Amino acid sequence: MIWFALRAVVAVVVAVGVYLSGAHFVRNFAKGHAEDDEEPVTMADVDYRFRCIVCGAEVIMYAAPDGETPMPPRHCAERMALIAPVT
């Protein structure tokens, strides 16, 4: 009878520990990881169209850091090709 009670107490302690660590993990998603020291990046409106050279899938990018040409995304393990900007 003592072993049953001890096992029940250990099970409750483990369950509460798992719940608290899961709640802490989920709470961190709401906080995010943005540092206070980082300056916000200014985004510019762009119209870039990229096409996968392997399968032909297309991606349209509408925002990029101001003053920079963005790196093409990867698809099918290859960099996508930049097509003429969308007009």
N, C-alpha and C positions, 0 to 999 in steps of 0.2 A: 504494500500500500504506500509506503514511503517513496519507493522508486517511481511509482506512477505520479505522485504529487511533484516530485523533483523533476521528472521529465516534462510535466505540464508547465511548471514554472519556467524551465529552460526554453520550452517552445514559445511561451508568451514573450519572454525577453528577446529571443531571436526575432520573432515577428515584429515587435515594436522597433527593434534596431533596423530591420530591413525597411520598415515603413518610414522611419525618420531619415535614413540615408536616401531613400527614393524621393521623399519630399524635398530634401535639401538639393538633390540633383535637379529636380524639376524647377525649383525656385531660382536656381542659377540661370536657367534659360531666360527668365523674365528680366534679369539684370543685364544680361549681355556681357560682352567682354571689352567694351570701348574704354580706353584709357582716357583720363582727364587731360593728359599731356598732349594727346594727338589733336592736331588741328583738323577741322572738317575739310573734306575734299570738295572743291567746287566742281559740279558736274555741268557739262555743256550738252545741248541738244545736238545729236548727230543722227545721220541716217546712213549707216553702213550695212551692206548686205554681204554675208559670207556664204560660200557654197562648199560643201564637202567634195573633195576631188575624187573620193572613192565611191560614195553612194549617191551624191547629188542632193543631200539634205541641205536646207537653207536656214540661216539664222539672220534676223534683222536686229541690229543694235540701235537703240534710240537714245542712249545716254552714255557718255564716257567722260573721264577726267578732262577738265578744261585744258586745251592746248596740247593734248597728247593724242596720237593715233593709237587706238587700242591694239593689243596683240590679238591675232585671230584665235578664236576658240578651237579646241581639238574635237574631232569627231572621227570615228573609225581609226583611232590612234594616230591620225595625221592632222596637221594644221589645216584649217579651212582656207580657201582662196578668197581674197577680197574681190568682190564684183563692184561695178560702178555704184556710187551712192544712189539710194532711192530718191526719185524726184517727185 
